[in-house]
Amino acid sequence: MVPEINYWAVLIATASSMVVGAVWYAPKVFGTRWSRLAGVDMDRPANSATMAIVTTVIVSFITAWVLAGASSIAWHFYEGSYFWAAVVTAVTLWTGFTAARFITHDAFEGRSTRLTTLNIGFELVTLLVMAIIIGVWPPAGI
C-alpha cells in the first residue's frame, strides 16, 4: 500500500517549520537563551547560514512527507478523524524518535538538560504545526 499524500499540505508544512523556527529562535522568544546554552555567538556572522537553511528546508520536507505518509497509514488503520490521526502520529513519532534520540545524544555529548528541553520543545511544536496543516488538508478522497 502506498499512502495517499497531499503534497500541497506537505509543502506548506515544510514552510511552516521555517516560520516556527524563526519565531522560536528569535532573540525575544528563546533565541538568546538557546545561543547561551548552545554556546553560539549570535553577533558573529554565520558563514554557512545558506547551507544550514538549504539543509533545513530539505530535512523539513522529508519530515513533513514522512508525517503525511504515516498519518495516512494511521488513519487507514484506526479510521476516525484524519486530523486526530495526524496529531497523534506526530506526537508518537516525536516521542519515540525525536525526543528519545535528542535525549540520548545530548546525554552522551554532555549538553545541558535545559538545552535538550528547549530543542525537543521546538521539535514538538514544529511537528504539531505540521500535523495540524496535514490533518486539516488530507489527500483527495479521504
MARBA-3410 file (N, C-alpha, C, O; in Angstrom, 1 decimal):
142
0.8,-1.2,0.0,0.0,0.0,0.0,0.9,1.2,0.0,1.8,1.4,0.8 ~ 0.6,2.1,-0.9,1.3,3.4,-1.0,0.4,4.4,-0.3,-0.8,4.6,-0.8 ~ 0.8,5.1,0.8,-0.1,6.0,1.4,-0.4,7.2,0.6,0.4,7.7,-0.2 ~ -1.7,7.7,0.7,-2.1,8.9,0.0,-1.5,10.1,0.7,-1.5,10.2,1.9 ~ -0.9,11.0,-0.1,-0.3,12.2,0.5,-0.7,13.4,-0.3,-0.7,13.4,-1.5
-1.1,14.5,0.4,-1.4,15.7,-0.2,-0.1,16.5,-0.2,0.3,17.1,0.8 ~ 0.5,16.6,-1.4,1.8,17.3,-1.5,1.7,18.8,-1.3,2.7,19.4,-0.9 ~ 0.6,19.4,-1.5,0.4,20.8,-1.2,0.5,21.0,0.3,1.1,22.0,0.8 ~ -0.1,20.1,1.1,-0.1,20.2,2.6,1.4,20.0,3.0,1.8,20.6,4.0 ~ 2.1,19.1,2.4,3.5,18.8,2.7,4.3,20.0,2.5,5.2,20.4,3.3
4.1,20.7,1.3,4.9,21.9,1.0,4.6,23.0,2.0,5.5,23.7,2.5 ~ 3.4,23.2,2.4,3.0,24.2,3.4,3.6,23.8,4.8,4.0,24.7,5.5 ~ 3.5,22.6,5.1,4.0,22.1,6.4,5.6,22.3,6.4,6.1,22.7,7.4 ~ 6.2,22.1,5.3,7.6,22.4,5.2,7.9,23.8,5.5,8.8,24.1,6.3 ~ 7.2,24.7,4.8,7.4,26.2,5.1,7.1,26.5,6.5,7.7,27.4,7.1
6.1,25.8,7.1,5.7,26.2,8.5,6.9,25.9,9.5,7.0,26.6,10.5 ~ 7.7,24.9,9.1,8.8,24.7,10.0,9.8,25.9,10.1,10.5,26.1,11.1 ~ 9.9,26.5,8.9,10.8,27.7,8.9,10.2,28.9,9.7,10.9,29.6,10.4 ~ 8.9,29.0,9.6,8.2,30.0,10.4,8.3,29.8,11.9,8.7,30.6,12.7 ~ 8.1,28.5,12.3,8.2,28.1,13.7,9.6,28.4,14.2,9.8,28.9,15.3
10.6,28.0,13.4,12.0,28.2,13.8,12.3,29.6,13.9,13.0,30.0,14.9 ~ 11.9,30.5,13.0,12.1,31.9,13.1,11.5,32.5,14.3,12.2,33.4,15.0 ~ 10.4,32.1,14.7,9.7,32.6,15.9,10.4,32.0,17.2,10.8,32.8,18.1 ~ 10.5,30.7,17.2,11.1,30.0,18.4,12.5,30.5,18.8,12.8,30.8,19.9 ~ 13.3,30.7,17.7,14.7,31.0,18.0,14.9,32.5,17.8,16.1,33.0,17.8
13.9,33.3,17.8,14.0,34.8,17.8,14.6,35.2,19.1,14.3,34.6,20.2 ~ 15.4,36.2,19.2,16.1,36.7,20.4,15.1,36.9,21.6,15.4,36.7,22.7 ~ 13.9,37.5,21.2,12.9,37.8,22.3,12.1,36.6,22.7,11.3,36.7,23.7 ~ 12.2,35.5,22.0,11.5,34.3,22.4,12.5,33.4,23.2,12.7,33.5,24.4 ~ 13.1,32.5,22.4,14.1,31.6,23.0,15.5,31.7,22.4,16.4,31.0,22.9
15.7,32.6,21.5,17.0,32.7,20.8,18.1,33.0,21.7,19.2,32.4,21.6 ~ 18.0,34.0,22.5,19.1,34.4,23.4,19.4,33.3,24.4,20.6,33.0,24.6 ~ 18.4,32.7,24.9,18.6,31.5,25.9,19.3,30.4,25.1,20.3,29.8,25.6 ~ 18.8,30.0,23.9,19.4,29.0,23.1,20.9,29.2,22.8,21.7,28.4,23.0 ~ 21.2,30.5,22.4,22.5,30.8,22.0,23.5,30.7,23.2,24.6,30.2,23.1
23.0,31.1,24.4,23.8,31.0,25.6,24.0,29.5,26.0,25.2,29.1,26.3 ~ 23.0,28.7,25.9,23.1,27.3,26.3,23.9,26.5,25.3,24.6,25.6,25.7 ~ 23.8,26.8,24.0,24.5,26.1,22.9,25.8,26.6,22.7,26.6,26.0,22.0 ~ 26.2,27.8,23.3,27.5,28.4,23.1,27.6,28.9,21.7,28.7,28.9,21.1 ~ 26.6,29.5,21.1,26.6,30.1,19.8,26.7,31.6,19.9,25.8,32.2,20.6
27.6,32.2,19.3,27.8,33.7,19.3,26.9,34.3,18.2,27.2,34.2,17.0 ~ 25.8,34.9,18.6,24.8,35.4,17.7,25.3,36.7,17.0,24.7,37.1,16.0 ~ 26.4,37.3,17.6,26.9,38.5,17.0,27.9,38.2,15.9,28.2,39.1,15.1 ~ 28.4,37.0,15.8,29.3,36.6,14.8,28.5,36.2,13.5,27.7,35.3,13.6 ~ 28.8,36.8,12.4,28.1,36.4,11.2,28.3,34.9,10.8,29.4,34.4,10.9
27.3,34.3,10.5,27.4,32.8,10.1,27.8,32.7,8.7,27.0,33.1,7.8 ~ 28.9,32.2,8.4,29.4,32.0,7.0,28.6,30.9,6.3,28.5,30.9,5.1 ~ 28.1,30.0,7.0,27.4,28.8,6.4,25.9,28.9,6.6,25.2,27.8,6.6 ~ 25.3,30.1,6.8,23.9,30.1,7.1,23.1,29.6,5.9,22.0,29.0,6.0 ~ 23.6,29.9,4.7,22.8,29.5,3.5,22.7,28.0,3.4,21.7,27.4,3.1
23.8,27.3,3.7,23.8,25.8,3.6,22.9,25.3,4.8,22.2,24.3,4.6 ~ 23.0,25.9,5.9,22.1,25.5,7.0,20.6,25.6,6.7,19.8,24.8,7.0 ~ 20.3,26.7,6.0,18.9,26.9,5.6,18.5,25.9,4.5,17.4,25.4,4.6 ~ 19.3,25.7,3.5,19.0,24.7,2.5,18.8,23.3,3.1,17.9,22.6,2.8 ~ 19.7,23.0,4.0,19.6,21.7,4.7,18.3,21.6,5.5,17.6,20.6,5.5
17.9,22.7,6.2,16.7,22.7,7.0,15.5,22.5,6.1,14.6,21.8,6.5 ~ 15.5,23.2,5.0,14.3,23.0,4.0,14.2,21.6,3.6,13.1,21.0,3.6 ~ 15.3,21.0,3.2,15.3,19.6,2.7,14.8,18.6,3.8,14.0,17.8,3.6 ~ 15.4,18.8,5.0,15.0,17.9,6.1,13.6,18.2,6.5,12.9,17.2,6.9 ~ 13.1,19.4,6.5,11.7,19.7,6.9,10.8,19.1,5.8,9.7,18.6,6.2
11.1,19.1,4.6,10.3,18.5,3.6,10.2,17.0,3.8,9.1,16.4,3.8 ~ 11.3,16.3,4.1,11.3,14.9,4.4,10.5,14.6,5.6,9.7,13.6,5.6 ~ 10.6,15.4,6.6,9.8,15.2,7.9,8.3,15.3,7.6,7.5,14.5,8.0 ~ 7.9,16.4,6.8,6.5,16.6,6.5,6.0,15.5,5.6,4.9,15.0,5.8 ~ 6.8,15.0,4.7,6.4,13.9,3.8,6.2,12.6,4.6,5.2,11.9,4.4
7.1,12.3,5.5,7.0,11.1,6.3,5.8,11.2,7.2,5.1,10.2,7.4 ~ 5.6,12.4,7.8,4.5,12.6,8.7,3.2,12.4,8.0,2.2,11.8,8.5 ~ 3.1,13.0,6.7,1.9,12.8,5.9,1.6,11.3,5.6,0.5,10.9,5.7 ~ 2.7,10.6,5.2,2.5,9.2,4.9,2.1,8.4,6.1,1.2,7.5,6.0 ~ 2.8,8.6,7.2,2.5,7.9,8.4,1.1,8.2,8.9,0.4,7.4,9.5
0.7,9.5,8.8,-0.7,9.9,9.2,-1.7,9.2,8.4,-2.8,8.7,8.9 ~ -1.5,9.1,7.1,-2.4,8.4,6.2,-2.5,6.9,6.5,-3.6,6.3,6.6 ~ -1.4,6.3,6.8,-1.4,4.9,7.2,-2.1,4.7,8.5,-2.9,3.8,8.7 ~ -1.9,5.6,9.5,-2.6,5.5,10.8,-4.1,5.7,10.6,-4.8,5.0,11.3 ~ -4.5,6.6,9.8,-5.9,6.9,9.5,-6.5,5.7,8.9,-7.6,5.3,9.3
-5.9,5.0,8.0,-6.4,3.8,7.4,-6.5,2.7,8.4,-7.5,1.9,8.4 ~ -5.6,2.6,9.3,-5.6,1.5,10.3,-6.6,1.8,11.4,-7.4,0.9,11.7 ~ -6.7,3.0,11.9,-7.5,3.3,13.0,-8.9,3.9,12.6,-9.9,3.9,13.4 ~ -8.9,4.4,11.4,-10.1,5.1,10.9,-10.4,6.3,11.8,-9.5,6.8,12.5 ~ -11.6,6.8,11.7,-11.9,8.0,12.5,-11.5,9.3,11.8,-11.6,9.4,10.6
-11.0,10.2,12.6,-10.7,11.6,12.2,-9.3,11.6,11.6,-8.3,11.2,12.2 ~ -9.2,12.1,10.4,-7.8,12.3,9.8,-7.0,13.3,10.5,-5.8,13.1,10.7 ~ -7.6,14.3,11.0,-6.9,15.4,11.8,-6.3,14.7,13.0,-5.1,14.9,13.3 ~ -7.1,14.0,13.8,-6.5,13.4,15.0,-5.5,12.3,14.7,-4.6,12.1,15.5 ~ -5.6,11.6,13.6,-4.6,10.6,13.2,-3.3,11.3,13.0,-2.3,10.8,13.3
-3.3,12.5,12.3,-2.1,13.3,12.1,-1.5,13.8,13.4,-0.3,13.7,13.6 ~ -2.3,14.3,14.3,-1.8,14.8,15.5,-1.2,13.7,16.4,-0.1,13.9,16.9 ~ -1.9,12.6,16.6,-1.4,11.5,17.4,-0.2,10.9,16.8,0.7,10.5,17.5 ~ -0.2,10.8,15.5,1.0,10.3,14.8,2.2,11.2,15.0,3.3,10.7,15.3 ~ 2.0,12.5,14.9,3.1,13.4,15.2,3.7,13.3,16.6,4.9,13.3,16.8
2.8,13.3,17.6,3.2,13.1,19.0,3.9,11.8,19.2,4.9,11.7,19.9 ~ 3.4,10.7,18.6,4.0,9.4,18.8,5.4,9.4,18.1,6.3,8.9,18.8 ~ 5.5,9.9,16.9,6.8,9.9,16.3,7.8,10.8,17.0,9.0,10.4,17.1 ~ 7.3,11.9,17.5,8.2,12.8,18.2,8.7,12.1,19.5,9.9,12.2,19.8 ~ 7.8,11.5,20.2,8.2,10.8,21.5,9.2,9.7,21.2,10.2,9.6,21.9
8.9,8.8,20.3,9.7,7.6,20.0,11.0,7.8,19.3,11.9,7.1,19.5 ~ 11.0,8.9,18.5,12.2,9.1,17.7,12.9,10.4,18.0,14.1,10.4,18.5 ~ 12.2,11.5,17.8,12.9,12.8,18.0,13.4,13.0,19.5,14.5,13.2,19.7 ~ 12.4,13.0,20.4,12.8,13.3,21.8,13.7,12.2,22.3,14.7,12.5,23.0 ~ 13.4,11.0,22.1,14.3,9.9,22.6,15.7,10.0,22.1,16.7,9.8,22.8
15.9,10.3,20.8,17.2,10.4,20.2,17.9,11.7,20.7,19.1,11.6,21.0 ~ 17.2,12.8,20.8,17.9,14.0,21.3,18.4,13.8,22.7,19.5,14.1,23.0 ~ 17.5,13.2,23.5,17.9,13.0,24.9,19.2,12.1,25.0,20.1,12.3,25.8 ~ 19.2,11.0,24.2,20.3,10.1,24.2,21.6,10.8,23.8,22.6,10.7,24.4 ~ 21.5,11.4,22.6,22.7,12.1,22.1,23.2,13.2,23.0,24.4,13.4,23.2
22.3,14.0,23.5,22.7,15.1,24.3,23.3,14.6,25.7,24.2,15.3,26.2 ~ 22.8,13.5,26.2,23.4,13.0,27.4,24.8,12.6,27.2,25.7,12.8,28.0 ~ 25.1,11.9,26.0,26.5,11.5,25.8,27.4,12.6,25.4,28.6,12.6,25.7 ~ 26.8,13.7,24.8,27.6,14.9,24.5,27.7,15.8,25.6,28.4,16.8,25.5 ~ 27.1,15.5,26.7,27.2,16.4,27.9,26.5,17.7,27.8,26.8,18.7,28.5
25.5,17.8,27.0,24.7,19.0,26.8,23.7,19.2,28.0,23.3,18.2,28.6 ~ 23.4,20.4,28.3,22.6,20.6,29.5,21.2,20.2,29.2,20.7,20.1,28.1 ~ 20.5,19.8,30.3,19.1,19.4,30.2,18.2,20.5,29.7,17.3,20.3,29.0 ~ 18.6,21.7,30.1,17.8,22.9,29.6,17.9,23.1,28.1,16.9,23.4,27.5 ~ 19.1,22.8,27.5,19.2,22.9,26.1,18.5,21.8,25.4,17.8,22.1,24.4
18.6,20.6,25.9,17.8,19.5,25.3,16.3,19.8,25.4,15.6,19.5,24.4 ~ 15.8,20.2,26.5,14.4,20.5,26.7,14.0,21.6,25.7,12.9,21.5,25.1 ~ 14.8,22.6,25.5,14.5,23.7,24.6,14.4,23.2,23.2,13.5,23.5,22.4 ~ 15.3,22.4,22.8,15.4,21.9,21.4,14.3,20.8,21.1,13.7,20.9,20.1 ~ 14.0,19.9,22.1,12.9,19.0,21.8,11.5,19.6,21.9,10.6,19.2,21.3
11.5,20.7,22.7,10.2,21.5,22.7,10.0,22.1,21.3,8.8,22.1,20.8 ~ 11.0,22.7,20.7,10.9,23.2,19.4,10.4,22.1,18.4,9.6,22.4,17.6 ~ 11.0,21.0,18.5,10.7,19.9,17.6,9.2,19.5,17.7,8.6,19.2,16.8 ~ 8.8,19.4,19.0,7.4,19.1,19.2,6.4,20.1,18.6,5.5,19.7,17.9 ~ 6.7,21.4,18.8,5.8,22.4,18.3,5.9,22.4,16.7,4.8,22.5,16.1
7.1,22.2,16.2,7.2,22.1,14.7,6.3,20.9,14.2,5.6,21.1,13.2 ~ 6.4,19.7,14.8,5.7,18.6,14.3,4.2,18.8,14.5,3.4,18.3,13.7 ~ 3.8,19.4,15.6,2.4,19.7,15.8,1.8,20.6,14.8,0.7,20.4,14.3 ~ 2.5,21.7,14.5,2.1,22.6,13.4,2.0,21.9,12.1,1.0,22.0,11.4 ~ 3.0,21.1,11.8,2.9,20.3,10.6,1.7,19.3,10.6,1.0,19.2,9.6
1.5,18.7,11.7,0.3,17.8,11.8,-1.0,18.5,11.6,-1.9,18.0,11.0 ~ -1.1,19.7,12.2,-2.4,20.4,12.0,-2.6,20.8,10.5,-3.7,20.6,10.0 ~ -1.5,21.2,9.9,-1.7,21.5,8.4,-2.0,20.2,7.6,-3.0,20.3,6.8 ~ -1.3,19.2,7.9,-1.6,17.9,7.2,-3.0,17.4,7.6,-3.7,16.8,6.7 ~ -3.3,17.5,8.8,-4.6,17.0,9.3,-5.8,17.7,8.8,-6.9,17.1,8.6
-5.7,19.0,8.6,-6.9,19.7,8.1,-6.9,19.7,6.6,-7.9,20.2,6.0 ~ -5.9,19.2,5.9,-5.8,19.2,4.5,-5.4,17.8,4.0,-4.3,17.6,3.5 ~ -6.3,16.8,4.2,-6.0,15.4,3.9,-5.9,15.2,2.4,-6.4,16.1,1.6 ~ -5.4,14.1,1.9,-5.4,13.8,0.5,-6.8,13.8,-0.1,-7.7,13.5,0.6 ~ -6.9,14.0,-1.4,-8.2,13.9,-2.0,-8.8,12.5,-1.8,-8.1,11.5,-1.9
-10.1,12.4,-1.6,-10.7,11.1,-1.4,-10.8,10.6,0.0,-11.4,9.6,0.2 ~ -10.2,11.3,0.9,-10.2,10.9,2.3,-11.2,11.8,3.1,-11.4,11.6,4.3
END
